[in-house]
Structures are given as structure tokens and as C-alpha cells.
Amino acid sequence: MADVISRITFVDVSALDDECQRLIEAADRNGAPNSNLIRVMGHRPETLKGFFHIWKATFEGGTIDHRLKELVRIKVADLFACGY
């Protein structure tokens, strides 16, 4: 019998509350955080909101220039062969 890989589906964005919809639209517009990840998190709106707000505070706040943070994020992803 062949192995079956279960996959978590993307949430129907139209079924989410306004805040979640705005967060997904922002991810689509900005290209980060990964909008596919955000759509999966939509199954648990409180998780989506919490993750997105932490992401935003991390990447938009602080004293380190955002461009440097992006370069570090890309380098770490490359080092660990992360597709995202």
C-alpha cells in the first residue's frame, strides 16, 4: 500500500473575520510572511493573528535596518535549505 501524505488545506479566506482577511492581504501584498503559511494558520485565527503580530514587531521594529534583517532571513533559509 502506498504511503499517503496528509496535507493541511488553506483556509477559505472569505470565511475569516475582517482582521484575518486584512493580515492575509498584507502578506500577499508584502510577500512576507509567507502567505501560504498564513492561509494554513487561518484554521486557528488566534494563531494567525498572534504569529503575524510577532512577525511584524520583529521585522518592522527594533534598531536593526529591515534590509539587513531580510538578508539574514534569506541567508538562514539558504543555510538550512528552507524553501521559504
MDTraj code that builds the backbone (N, CA, C; nanometers):
import mdtraj as md
import numpy as np

residues = "MET ALA ASP VAL ILE SER ARG ILE THR PHE VAL ASP VAL SER ALA LEU ASP ASP GLU CYS GLN ARG LEU ILE GLU ALA ALA ASP ARG ASN GLY ALA PRO ASN SER ASN LEU ILE ARG VAL MET GLY HIS ARG PRO GLU THR LEU LYS GLY PHE PHE HIS ILE TRP LYS ALA THR PHE GLU GLY GLY THR ILE ASP HIS ARG LEU LYS GLU LEU VAL ARG ILE LYS VAL ALA ASP LEU PHE ALA CYS GLY TYR".split()
xyz = np.array([
    [0.0841, -0.1175, 0.0000],
    [0.0000, 0.0000, 0.0000],
    [0.0890, 0.1245, 0.0000],
    [0.0579, 0.2171, -0.0845],
    [0.1372, 0.3395, -0.0965],
    [0.1152, 0.4294, 0.0249],
    [0.2204, 0.4978, 0.0621],
    [0.2080, 0.5945, 0.1712],
    [0.1229, 0.7115, 0.1243],
    [0.0377, 0.7583, 0.2115],
    [-0.0461, 0.8729, 0.1825],
    [0.0039, 0.9898, 0.2669],
    [0.0288, 1.1002, 0.2007],
    [0.0736, 1.2191, 0.2714],
    [-0.0474, 1.3085, 0.2955],
    [-0.0747, 1.3347, 0.4215],
    [-0.1839, 1.4251, 0.4555],
    [-0.1330, 1.5678, 0.4451],
    [-0.2178, 1.6535, 0.3984],
    [-0.1817, 1.7942, 0.3867],
    [-0.2883, 1.8799, 0.4537],
    [-0.2424, 1.9832, 0.5159],
    [-0.3348, 2.0789, 0.5748],
    [-0.3774, 2.1736, 0.4635],
    [-0.5050, 2.1913, 0.4495],
    [-0.5568, 2.2760, 0.3425],
    [-0.5489, 2.4236, 0.3800],
    [-0.5525, 2.5079, 0.2788],
    [-0.5631, 2.6509, 0.3019],
    [-0.7055, 2.6800, 0.3481],
    [-0.7173, 2.7770, 0.4344],
    [-0.8486, 2.8165, 0.4824],
    [-0.9183, 2.9005, 0.3751],
    [-1.0502, 2.8962, 0.3746],
    [-1.1288, 2.9829, 0.2871],
    [-1.1230, 3.1235, 0.3467],
    [-1.0485, 3.2114, 0.2828],
    [-1.0241, 3.3454, 0.3365],
    [-1.1549, 3.4206, 0.3603],
    [-1.2527, 3.4004, 0.2736],
    [-1.3792, 3.4731, 0.2878],
    [-1.4547, 3.4329, 0.4141],
    [-1.4202, 3.3189, 0.4737],
    [-1.4864, 3.2729, 0.5955],
    [-1.4238, 3.3327, 0.7215],
    [-1.3115, 3.4033, 0.7064],
    [-1.2410, 3.4598, 0.8209],
    [-1.2936, 3.5979, 0.8572],
    [-1.2631, 3.6407, 0.9790],
    [-1.3045, 3.7750, 1.0200],
    [-1.2221, 3.8805, 0.9462],
    [-1.2649, 4.0053, 0.9574],
    [-1.2015, 4.1152, 0.8829],
    [-1.0529, 4.1294, 0.9141],
    [-1.0153, 4.1158, 1.0411],
    [-0.8744, 4.1315, 1.0770],
    [-0.7883, 4.0251, 1.0087],
    [-0.8329, 3.9001, 1.0119],
    [-0.7571, 3.7929, 0.9469],
    [-0.7475, 3.8166, 0.7967],
    [-0.8559, 3.8614, 0.7371],
    [-0.8527, 3.8896, 0.5935],
    [-0.7522, 3.9997, 0.5613],
    [-0.7486, 4.1040, 0.6429],
    [-0.6515, 4.2129, 0.6220],
    [-0.5080, 4.1630, 0.6371],
    [-0.4839, 4.0747, 0.7340],
    [-0.3492, 4.0220, 0.7549],
    [-0.3044, 3.9373, 0.6352],
    [-0.3940, 3.8567, 0.5824],
    [-0.3608, 3.7748, 0.4650],
    [-0.3365, 3.8645, 0.3441],
    [-0.4189, 3.9661, 0.3273],
    [-0.3972, 4.0606, 0.2163],
    [-0.2609, 4.1304, 0.2296],
    [-0.2232, 4.1665, 0.3512],
    [-0.0932, 4.2305, 0.3738],
    [0.0204, 4.1352, 0.3401],
    [0.0072, 4.0088, 0.3773],
    [0.1102, 3.9092, 0.3451],
    [0.1217, 3.8919, 0.1940],
    [0.0082, 3.8892, 0.1249],
    [0.0105, 3.8801, -0.0218],
    [0.0797, 4.0021, -0.0826],
    [0.0451, 4.1183, -0.0326],
    [0.0986, 4.2434, -0.0863],
    [0.2491, 4.2572, -0.0597],
    [0.2930, 4.2202, 0.0606],
    [0.4322, 4.2385, 0.1005],
    [0.5227, 4.1201, 0.0666],
    [0.4630, 4.0055, 0.0381],
    [0.5439, 3.8871, 0.0104],
    [0.6014, 3.8233, 0.1361],
    [0.5639, 3.8730, 0.2517],
    [0.6112, 3.8182, 0.3782],
    [0.5159, 3.8627, 0.4883],
    [0.4916, 3.7810, 0.5881],
    [0.5343, 3.6427, 0.5936],
    [0.4693, 3.5617, 0.4828],
    [0.5179, 3.4436, 0.4618],
    [0.4709, 3.3593, 0.3534],
    [0.3193, 3.3448, 0.3609],
    [0.2509, 3.3872, 0.2558],
    [0.1043, 3.3889, 0.2608],
    [0.0438, 3.2486, 0.2630],
    [0.1135, 3.1490, 0.2113],
    [0.0620, 3.0116, 0.2212],
    [0.0608, 2.9654, 0.3665],
    [0.1659, 2.9975, 0.4397],
    [0.1711, 2.9643, 0.5818],
    [0.0579, 3.0336, 0.6565],
    [0.0352, 3.1592, 0.6238],
    [-0.0707, 3.2350, 0.6891],
    [-0.2078, 3.1751, 0.6576],
    [-0.2277, 3.1295, 0.5352],
    [-0.3564, 3.0689, 0.4974],
    [-0.3802, 2.9376, 0.5715],
    [-0.2753, 2.8634, 0.6001],
    [-0.2907, 2.7408, 0.6800],
    [-0.3232, 2.7782, 0.8243],
    [-0.2543, 2.8786, 0.8761],
    [-0.2805, 2.9223, 1.0131],
    [-0.4232, 2.9745, 1.0302],
    [-0.4868, 3.0115, 0.9212],
    [-0.6229, 3.0627, 0.9272],
    [-0.7224, 2.9656, 0.9868],
    [-0.6855, 2.8376, 0.9934],
    [-0.7735, 2.7407, 1.0594],
    [-0.7844, 2.7709, 1.2087],
    [-0.6866, 2.8406, 1.2609],
    [-0.6864, 2.8856, 1.4005],
    [-0.6583, 3.0356, 1.4002],
    [-0.7628, 3.1170, 1.3851],
    [-0.7449, 3.2612, 1.3713],
    [-0.6589, 3.3247, 1.4807],
    [-0.6702, 3.2755, 1.6047],
    [-0.5893, 3.3337, 1.7119],
    [-0.4400, 3.3077, 1.6882],
    [-0.4080, 3.1938, 1.6282],
    [-0.2686, 3.1628, 1.5941],
    [-0.2218, 3.2529, 1.4808],
    [-0.3042, 3.2689, 1.3777],
    [-0.2706, 3.3573, 1.2657],
    [-0.2419, 3.4985, 1.3159],
    [-0.3306, 3.5513, 1.3974],
    [-0.3147, 3.6888, 1.4463],
    [-0.1895, 3.7027, 1.5329],
    [-0.1694, 3.6083, 1.6233],
    [-0.0531, 3.6144, 1.7112],
    [0.0771, 3.6057, 1.6344],
    [0.0857, 3.5101, 1.5417],
    [0.2069, 3.4946, 1.4618],
    [0.2343, 3.6208, 1.3797],
    [0.1321, 3.6722, 1.3146],
    [0.1508, 3.7881, 1.2271],
    [0.1987, 3.9094, 1.3063],
    [0.1427, 3.9302, 1.4243],
    [0.1825, 4.0468, 1.5034],
    [0.3257, 4.0320, 1.5562],
    [0.3657, 3.9116, 1.5923],
    [0.5050, 3.8889, 1.6335],
    [0.5982, 3.9102, 1.5152],
    [0.5603, 3.8577, 1.3980],
    [0.6410, 3.8759, 1.2768],
    [0.6600, 4.0252, 1.2488],
    [0.5505, 4.0976, 1.2529],
    [0.5561, 4.2413, 1.2220],
    [0.6459, 4.3153, 1.3215],
    [0.6316, 4.2854, 1.4495],
    [0.7137, 4.3511, 1.5514],
    [0.8612, 4.3176, 1.5326],
    [0.8889, 4.1939, 1.4939],
    [1.0270, 4.1508, 1.4757],
    [1.0900, 4.2147, 1.3534],
    [1.0186, 4.2155, 1.2434],
    [1.0786, 4.2612, 1.1185],
    [1.0596, 4.4098, 1.0909],
    [0.9637, 4.4740, 1.1542],
    [0.9444, 4.6163, 1.1298],
    [0.9924, 4.7025, 1.2460],
    [1.0089, 4.6419, 1.3633],
    [1.0524, 4.7175, 1.4794],
    [1.2009, 4.7004, 1.5051],
    [1.2453, 4.7569, 1.6151],
    [1.3840, 4.7408, 1.6559],
    [1.4779, 4.8428, 1.5942],
    [1.6062, 4.8237, 1.6202],
    [1.7070, 4.9193, 1.5752],
    [1.7855, 4.8724, 1.4540],
    [1.7722, 4.7461, 1.4177],
    [1.8436, 4.6930, 1.3009],
    [1.7627, 4.7226, 1.1754],
    [1.8295, 4.7704, 1.0731],
    [1.7644, 4.8047, 0.9476],
    [1.6903, 4.6831, 0.8896],
    [1.5703, 4.7066, 0.8402],
    [1.4870, 4.5990, 0.7855],
    [1.5577, 4.5242, 0.6726],
    [1.6326, 4.5936, 0.5890],
    [1.7021, 4.5276, 0.4782],
    [1.8030, 4.4253, 0.5301],
    [1.8724, 4.4581, 0.6387],
    [1.9679, 4.3641, 0.6976],
    [1.8946, 4.2425, 0.7543],
    [1.7816, 4.2652, 0.8181],
    [1.7023, 4.1529, 0.8697],
    [1.6610, 4.0598, 0.7562],
    [1.6216, 4.1161, 0.6434],
    [1.5825, 4.0339, 0.5290],
    [1.7006, 3.9533, 0.4756],
    [1.8173, 4.0151, 0.4686],
    [1.9366, 3.9428, 0.4236],
    [1.9698, 3.8275, 0.5177],
    [1.9594, 3.8511, 0.6479],
    [1.9859, 3.7450, 0.7457],
    [1.8816, 3.6346, 0.7309],
    [1.7561, 3.6721, 0.7149],
    [1.6486, 3.5720, 0.6995],
    [1.6744, 3.4840, 0.5774],
    [1.7142, 3.5457, 0.4682],
    [1.7418, 3.4704, 0.3450],
    [1.8633, 3.3799, 0.3632],
    [1.9678, 3.4305, 0.4275],
    [2.0887, 3.3507, 0.4493],
    [2.0594, 3.2305, 0.5385],
    [1.9836, 3.2498, 0.6450],
    [1.9483, 3.1389, 0.7337],
    [1.8661, 3.0356, 0.6576],
    [1.7703, 3.0814, 0.5770],
    [1.6903, 2.9891, 0.4969],
    [1.7789, 2.9098, 0.4015],
    [1.8759, 2.9765, 0.3410],
    [1.9694, 2.9092, 0.2496],
    [2.0534, 2.8055, 0.3242],
    [2.1060, 2.8419, 0.4394],
    [2.1887, 2.7503, 0.5172],
    [2.1154, 2.6220, 0.5551],
    [1.9861, 2.6354, 0.5810],
    [1.9063, 2.5195, 0.6236],
    [1.8215, 2.4624, 0.5102],
    [1.8501, 2.5054, 0.3862],
    [1.7807, 2.4570, 0.2676],
    [1.6287, 2.4695, 0.2808],
    [1.5856, 2.5820, 0.3363],
    [1.4433, 2.6080, 0.3541],
    [1.3866, 2.6687, 0.2265],
    [1.2818, 2.6104, 0.1744],
    [1.2206, 2.6579, 0.0508],
    [1.1509, 2.7914, 0.0617],
    [1.1211, 2.8327, 0.1855],
    [1.0518, 2.9595, 0.2026],
    [1.1506, 3.0714, 0.2171],
])
top = md.Topology()
chain = top.add_chain()
for i, resn in enumerate(residues, 1):
    res = top.add_residue(resn, chain, resSeq=i)
    for name in ("N", "CA", "C"):
        top.add_atom(name, md.element.get_by_symbol(name[0]), res)
traj = md.Trajectory(xyz[None], top)
